[in-house]
Amino acid sequence: MANPNLVNVTNINGKSFGNVLTTSNAIIIANGSSSGNVLKINNIVVTNVDGAAAADVTIEYNTSAAGTGTPYRIASTISVPADASLIVTDKTTSFYLEENTSLKGFASAAGDLEVLVSYEVLS
């Protein structure tokens, strides 16, 4: 199924998803190849919950929902200070995840960084 025509969207559902980043590059959000949806990514916030040490974050757009496609980095090894947050993208820089694409991410220290993604599912 193709991505829905945004002019003819019948549903827009707001969603948020949070997760702890590890040192393995893992899928944060995926839009399946036959979902019939477009995901509008409104903001990505990464927070360092370690009280003493900075940690680096990498967030990427991937051309496969399975995360096996070509990665395009949105943020690449950006240092997030201890007890601080990084706004990777916000509503002024929103973008779409079409069918069969995903967001992936990882941290330089497992468990130190948490990611929160706010998005809309358009169908």
FIGU-604454 format. One record per atom (N, C-alpha, C): residue number from 1; residue in one letter; atom name; x, y, z. Coordinates in steps of 0.1 Angstrom, whole numbers, plus 5000, padded with zeros to 4 digits. Layout:
MARSE    i  aa  at     X     Y     Z
MARSE  NUM   A  CA     X     Y     Z
...
END
This chain:
MARSE    i  aa  at     X     Y     Z
MARSE    1   M   N  5008  4988  5000
MARSE    1   M  CA  5000  5000  5000
MARSE    1   M   C  5009  5012  5000
MARSE    2   A   N  5005  5022  4993
MARSE    2   A  CA  5012  5035  4992
MARSE    2   A   C  5009  5044  5004
MARSE    3   N   N  5018  5054  5006
MARSE    3   N  CA  5015  5063  5017
MARSE    3   N   C  5003  5071  5014
MARSE    4   P   N  4995  5075  5024
MARSE    4   P  CA  4982  5082  5022
MARSE    4   P   C  4985  5096  5016
MARSE    5   N   N  4976  5101  5008
MARSE    5   N  CA  4977  5114  5003
MARSE    5   N   C  4973  5124  5015
MARSE    6   L   N  4982  5133  5018
MARSE    6   L  CA  4980  5141  5030
MARSE    6   L   C  4968  5150  5029
MARSE    7   V   N  4964  5153  5016
MARSE    7   V  CA  4952  5161  5014
MARSE    7   V   C  4939  5154  5019
MARSE    8   N   N  4940  5140  5017
MARSE    8   N  CA  4928  5132  5020
MARSE    8   N   C  4929  5124  5034
MARSE    9   V   N  4937  5129  5043
MARSE    9   V  CA  4939  5123  5056
MARSE    9   V   C  4926  5122  5063
MARSE   10   T   N  4922  5111  5069
MARSE   10   T  CA  4910  5110  5076
MARSE   10   T   C  4912  5110  5091
MARSE   11   N   N  4924  5105  5095
MARSE   11   N  CA  4928  5105  5110
MARSE   11   N   C  4942  5110  5112
MARSE   12   I   N  4943  5118  5123
MARSE   12   I  CA  4955  5123  5128
MARSE   12   I   C  4955  5120  5143
MARSE   13   N   N  4964  5111  5147
MARSE   13   N  CA  4964  5107  5161
MARSE   13   N   C  4978  5110  5167
MARSE   14   G   N  4978  5118  5177
MARSE   14   G  CA  4990  5121  5184
MARSE   14   G   C  4996  5110  5193
MARSE   15   K   N  5009  5108  5192
MARSE   15   K  CA  5015  5097  5200
MARSE   15   K   C  5028  5103  5206
MARSE   16   S   N  5033  5096  5216
MARSE   16   S  CA  5046  5098  5222
MARSE   16   S   C  5052  5085  5226
MARSE   17   F   N  5065  5084  5224
MARSE   17   F  CA  5072  5071  5228
MARSE   17   F   C  5085  5074  5234
MARSE   18   G   N  5087  5068  5245
MARSE   18   G  CA  5100  5070  5252
MARSE   18   G   C  5107  5057  5254
MARSE   19   N   N  5120  5057  5255
MARSE   19   N  CA  5128  5045  5257
MARSE   19   N   C  5142  5049  5262
MARSE   20   V   N  5149  5039  5267
MARSE   20   V  CA  5163  5041  5272
MARSE   20   V   C  5172  5037  5260
MARSE   21   L   N  5182  5045  5257
MARSE   21   L  CA  5191  5041  5246
MARSE   21   L   C  5202  5033  5252
MARSE   22   T   N  5207  5023  5244
MARSE   22   T  CA  5218  5015  5247
MARSE   22   T   C  5229  5018  5238
MARSE   23   T   N  5240  5010  5239
MARSE   23   T  CA  5251  5012  5230
MARSE   23   T   C  5250  5005  5217
MARSE   24   S   N  5239  4997  5215
MARSE   24   S  CA  5235  4991  5202
MARSE   24   S   C  5226  5000  5195
MARSE   25   N   N  5228  5001  5182
MARSE   25   N  CA  5220  5010  5173
MARSE   25   N   C  5207  5002  5171
MARSE   26   A   N  5196  5007  5178
MARSE   26   A  CA  5183  5000  5178
MARSE   26   A   C  5172  5009  5172
MARSE   27   I   N  5162  5003  5167
MARSE   27   I  CA  5150  5010  5162
MARSE   27   I   C  5143  5017  5174
MARSE   28   I   N  5140  5029  5172
MARSE   28   I  CA  5132  5037  5182
MARSE   28   I   C  5117  5036  5177
MARSE   29   I   N  5114  5040  5165
MARSE   29   I  CA  5101  5039  5159
MARSE   29   I   C  5102  5035  5145
MARSE   30   A   N  5093  5026  5140
MARSE   30   A  CA  5093  5021  5127
MARSE   30   A   C  5079  5023  5121
MARSE   31   N   N  5079  5026  5108
MARSE   31   N  CA  5066  5027  5100
MARSE   31   N   C  5067  5015  5090
MARSE   32   G   N  5059  5005  5093
MARSE   32   G  CA  5059  4993  5084
MARSE   32   G   C  5056  4995  5070
MARSE   33   S   N  5060  4986  5062
MARSE   33   S  CA  5060  4987  5047
MARSE   33   S   C  5045  4987  5042
MARSE   34   S   N  5036  4982  5049
MARSE   34   S  CA  5022  4982  5045
MARSE   34   S   C  5013  4989  5055
MARSE   35   S   N  5018  4998  5063
MARSE   35   S  CA  5010  5004  5074
MARSE   35   S   C  4998  5013  5069
MARSE   36   G   N  5000  5019  5057
MARSE   36   G  CA  4990  5028  5052
MARSE   36   G   C  4991  5042  5059
MARSE   37   N   N  5001  5044  5067
MARSE   37   N  CA  5003  5056  5075
MARSE   37   N   C  5015  5064  5071
MARSE   38   V   N  5015  5076  5074
MARSE   38   V  CA  5027  5085  5074
MARSE   38   V   C  5029  5090  5089
MARSE   39   L   N  5041  5089  5094
MARSE   39   L  CA  5043  5094  5107
MARSE   39   L   C  5050  5107  5106
MARSE   40   K   N  5044  5118  5112
MARSE   40   K  CA  5050  5131  5113
MARSE   40   K   C  5057  5132  5126
MARSE   41   I   N  5071  5133  5125
MARSE   41   I  CA  5079  5134  5137
MARSE   41   I   C  5079  5149  5141
MARSE   42   N   N  5074  5152  5153
MARSE   42   N  CA  5073  5166  5157
MARSE   42   N   C  5085  5170  5165
MARSE   43   N   N  5089  5161  5175
MARSE   43   N  CA  5101  5164  5182
MARSE   43   N   C  5108  5152  5188
MARSE   44   I   N  5121  5153  5189
MARSE   44   I  CA  5129  5142  5195
MARSE   44   I   C  5137  5149  5206
MARSE   45   V   N  5136  5145  5219
MARSE   45   V  CA  5143  5150  5230
MARSE   45   V   C  5151  5139  5236
MARSE   46   V   N  5164  5141  5238
MARSE   46   V  CA  5173  5131  5245
MARSE   46   V   C  5177  5137  5258
MARSE   47   T   N  5175  5130  5269
MARSE   47   T  CA  5179  5134  5282
MARSE   47   T   C  5189  5125  5289
MARSE   48   N   N  5199  5131  5294
MARSE   48   N  CA  5210  5124  5302
MARSE   48   N   C  5205  5123  5316
MARSE   49   V   N  5203  5111  5321
MARSE   49   V  CA  5198  5108  5334
MARSE   49   V   C  5210  5104  5344
MARSE   50   D   N  5222  5104  5338
MARSE   50   D  CA  5234  5102  5347
MARSE   50   D   C  5238  5115  5354
MARSE   51   G   N  5239  5115  5367
MARSE   51   G  CA  5242  5127  5374
MARSE   51   G   C  5256  5132  5374
MARSE   52   A   N  5265  5124  5367
MARSE   52   A  CA  5279  5128  5368
MARSE   52   A   C  5286  5129  5354
MARSE   53   A   N  5282  5121  5344
MARSE   53   A  CA  5290  5120  5332
MARSE   53   A   C  5281  5124  5320
MARSE   54   A   N  5288  5130  5310
MARSE   54   A  CA  5282  5133  5297
MARSE   54   A   C  5281  5120  5289
MARSE   55   A   N  5273  5119  5279
MARSE   55   A  CA  5272  5108  5270
MARSE   55   A   C  5268  5113  5256
MARSE   56   D   N  5273  5106  5246
MARSE   56   D  CA  5271  5110  5232
MARSE   56   D   C  5258  5103  5227
MARSE   57   V   N  5251  5109  5218
MARSE   57   V  CA  5239  5103  5212
MARSE   57   V   C  5240  5104  5197
MARSE   58   T   N  5235  5094  5190
MARSE   58   T  CA  5234  5094  5176
MARSE   58   T   C  5219  5090  5173
MARSE   59   I   N  5212  5098  5165
MARSE   59   I  CA  5199  5095  5160
MARSE   59   I   C  5199  5095  5145
MARSE   60   E   N  5193  5085  5139
MARSE   60   E  CA  5193  5084  5124
MARSE   60   E   C  5180  5080  5118
MARSE   61   Y   N  5177  5085  5107
MARSE   61   Y  CA  5166  5081  5098
MARSE   61   Y   C  5171  5070  5090
MARSE   62   N   N  5163  5059  5089
MARSE   62   N  CA  5168  5047  5081
MARSE   62   N   C  5158  5044  5070
MARSE   63   T   N  5162  5040  5059
MARSE   63   T  CA  5154  5038  5047
MARSE   63   T   C  5147  5024  5048
MARSE   64   S   N  5147  5017  5059
MARSE   64   S  CA  5140  5005  5060
MARSE   64   S   C  5134  5004  5074
MARSE   65   A   N  5121  5000  5074
MARSE   65   A  CA  5114  4998  5087
MARSE   65   A   C  5122  4988  5096
MARSE   66   A   N  5129  4979  5090
MARSE   66   A  CA  5136  4969  5098
MARSE   66   A   C  5149  4974  5103
MARSE   67   G   N  5153  4987  5099
MARSE   67   G  CA  5165  4993  5103
MARSE   67   G   C  5177  4988  5095
MARSE   68   T   N  5175  4981  5084
MARSE   68   T  CA  5187  4975  5077
MARSE   68   T   C  5190  4983  5064
MARSE   69   G   N  5183  4994  5062
MARSE   69   G  CA  5185  5002  5050
MARSE   69   G   C  5197  5012  5052
MARSE   70   T   N  5196  5023  5044
MARSE   70   T  CA  5207  5033  5045
MARSE   70   T   C  5204  5043  5056
MARSE   71   P   N  5214  5045  5065
MARSE   71   P  CA  5211  5055  5076
MARSE   71   P   C  5215  5069  5072
MARSE   72   Y   N  5207  5078  5076
MARSE   72   Y  CA  5210  5093  5074
MARSE   72   Y   C  5209  5099  5088
MARSE   73   R   N  5220  5104  5093
MARSE   73   R  CA  5221  5109  5107
MARSE   73   R   C  5214  5122  5108
MARSE   74   I   N  5206  5123  5119
MARSE   74   I  CA  5199  5135  5122
MARSE   74   I   C  5208  5142  5133
MARSE   75   A   N  5213  5134  5142
MARSE   75   A  CA  5223  5139  5152
MARSE   75   A   C  5234  5128  5152
MARSE   76   S   N  5246  5132  5152
MARSE   76   S  CA  5258  5123  5152
MARSE   76   S   C  5268  5126  5163
MARSE   77   T   N  5269  5117  5172
MARSE   77   T  CA  5278  5117  5184
MARSE   77   T   C  5278  5131  5190
MARSE   78   I   N  5266  5136  5194
MARSE   78   I  CA  5265  5149  5201
MARSE   78   I   C  5265  5146  5216
MARSE   79   S   N  5273  5153  5222
MARSE   79   S  CA  5275  5152  5237
MARSE   79   S   C  5263  5158  5244
MARSE   80   V   N  5257  5150  5253
MARSE   80   V  CA  5246  5155  5262
MARSE   80   V   C  5252  5155  5276
MARSE   81   P   N  5253  5167  5282
MARSE   81   P  CA  5259  5168  5295
MARSE   81   P   C  5251  5161  5306
MARSE   82   A   N  5257  5158  5317
MARSE   82   A  CA  5250  5151  5328
MARSE   82   A   C  5238  5160  5332
MARSE   83   D   N  5227  5153  5335
MARSE   83   D  CA  5215  5160  5340
MARSE   83   D   C  5210  5171  5330
MARSE   84   A   N  5211  5169  5317
MARSE   84   A  CA  5207  5179  5307
MARSE   84   A   C  5199  5172  5296
MARSE   85   S   N  5192  5180  5288
MARSE   85   S  CA  5185  5175  5277
MARSE   85   S   C  5189  5182  5264
MARSE   86   L   N  5188  5174  5253
MARSE   86   L  CA  5191  5179  5240
MARSE   86   L   C  5179  5178  5231
MARSE   87   I   N  5174  5189  5225
MARSE   87   I  CA  5163  5189  5216
MARSE   87   I   C  5170  5186  5202
MARSE   88   V   N  5168  5174  5197
MARSE   88   V  CA  5173  5169  5185
MARSE   88   V   C  5166  5176  5173
MARSE   89   T   N  5153  5176  5174
MARSE   89   T  CA  5144  5182  5164
MARSE   89   T   C  5131  5187  5171
MARSE   90   D   N  5125  5197  5166
MARSE   90   D  CA  5113  5202  5172
MARSE   90   D   C  5103  5205  5160
MARSE   91   K   N  5091  5211  5163
MARSE   91   K  CA  5081  5213  5153
MARSE   91   K   C  5086  5222  5141
MARSE   92   T   N  5096  5230  5144
MARSE   92   T  CA  5101  5238  5133
MARSE   92   T   C  5109  5230  5123
MARSE   93   T   N  5114  5218  5127
MARSE   93   T  CA  5122  5210  5118
MARSE   93   T   C  5116  5196  5117
MARSE   94   S   N  5102  5195  5118
MARSE   94   S  CA  5096  5182  5118
MARSE   94   S   C  5098  5175  5104
MARSE   95   F   N  5097  5162  5104
MARSE   95   F  CA  5098  5155  5091
MARSE   95   F   C  5089  5143  5092
MARSE   96   Y   N  5088  5136  5080
MARSE   96   Y  CA  5079  5124  5079
MARSE   96   Y   C  5087  5111  5078
MARSE   97   L   N  5081  5101  5084
MARSE   97   L  CA  5085  5087  5082
MARSE   97   L   C  5075  5081  5073
MARSE   98   E   N  5079  5079  5061
MARSE   98   E  CA  5070  5072  5051
MARSE   98   E   C  5070  5057  5054
MARSE   99   E   N  5061  5050  5047
MARSE   99   E  CA  5061  5035  5049
MARSE   99   E   C  5075  5030  5046
MARSE  100   N   N  5078  5019  5054
MARSE  100   N  CA  5091  5012  5053
MARSE  100   N   C  5103  5021  5056
MARSE  101   T   N  5102  5029  5066
MARSE  101   T  CA  5113  5037  5072
MARSE  101   T   C  5113  5036  5087
MARSE  102   S   N  5124  5041  5093
MARSE  102   S  CA  5124  5040  5108
MARSE  102   S   C  5134  5050  5113
MARSE  103   L   N  5133  5052  5126
MARSE  103   L  CA  5142  5060  5134
MARSE  103   L   C  5150  5051  5143
MARSE  104   K   N  5163  5052  5143
MARSE  104   K  CA  5172  5044  5151
MARSE  104   K   C  5181  5053  5160
MARSE  105   G   N  5186  5048  5170
MARSE  105   G  CA  5195  5056  5179
MARSE  105   G   C  5203  5047  5188
MARSE  106   F   N  5214  5054  5193
MARSE  106   F  CA  5222  5047  5204
MARSE  106   F   C  5230  5057  5211
MARSE  107   A   N  5235  5053  5223
MARSE  107   A  CA  5242  5062  5232
MARSE  107   A   C  5256  5056  5234
MARSE  108   S   N  5265  5065  5238
MARSE  108   S  CA  5279  5060  5241
MARSE  108   S   C  5280  5053  5254
MARSE  109   A   N  5270  5054  5263
MARSE  109   A  CA  5270  5047  5276
MARSE  109   A   C  5256  5042  5278
MARSE  110   A   N  5254  5029  5279
MARSE  110   A  CA  5241  5022  5281
MARSE  110   A   C  5234  5027  5293
MARSE  111   G   N  5222  5031  5291
MARSE  111   G  CA  5213  5035  5303
MARSE  111   G   C  5215  5049  5307
MARSE  112   D   N  5224  5057  5301
MARSE  112   D  CA  5226  5071  5305
MARSE  112   D   C  5216  5080  5298
MARSE  113   L   N  5212  5077  5286
MARSE  113   L  CA  5203  5085  5278
MARSE  113   L   C  5190  5080  5276
MARSE  114   E   N  5179  5088  5277
MARSE  114   E  CA  5166  5084  5274
MARSE  114   E   C  5161  5093  5262
MARSE  115   V   N  5153  5087  5254
MARSE  115   V  CA  5148  5094  5242
MARSE  115   V   C  5133  5095  5243
MARSE  116   L   N  5127  5106  5240
MARSE  116   L  CA  5113  5108  5239
MARSE  116   L   C  5109  5114  5225
MARSE  117   V   N  5101  5107  5218
MARSE  117   V  CA  5096  5111  5205
MARSE  117   V   C  5082  5114  5205
MARSE  118   S   N  5078  5126  5200
MARSE  118   S  CA  5064  5130  5199
MARSE  118   S   C  5061  5130  5184
MARSE  119   Y   N  5050  5123  5180
MARSE  119   Y  CA  5047  5123  5166
MARSE  119   Y   C  5032  5121  5163
MARSE  120   E   N  5028  5123  5151
MARSE  120   E  CA  5014  5121  5147
MARSE  120   E   C  5014  5110  5136
MARSE  121   V   N  5003  5101  5138
MARSE  121   V  CA  5001  5091  5128
MARSE  121   V   C  4990  5096  5119
MARSE  122   L   N  4993  5098  5106
MARSE  122   L  CA  4983  5103  5096
MARSE  122   L   C  4979  5091  5087
MARSE  123   S   N  4966  5089  5086
MARSE  123   S  CA  4961  5078  5078
MARSE  123   S   C  4948  5083  5071
END
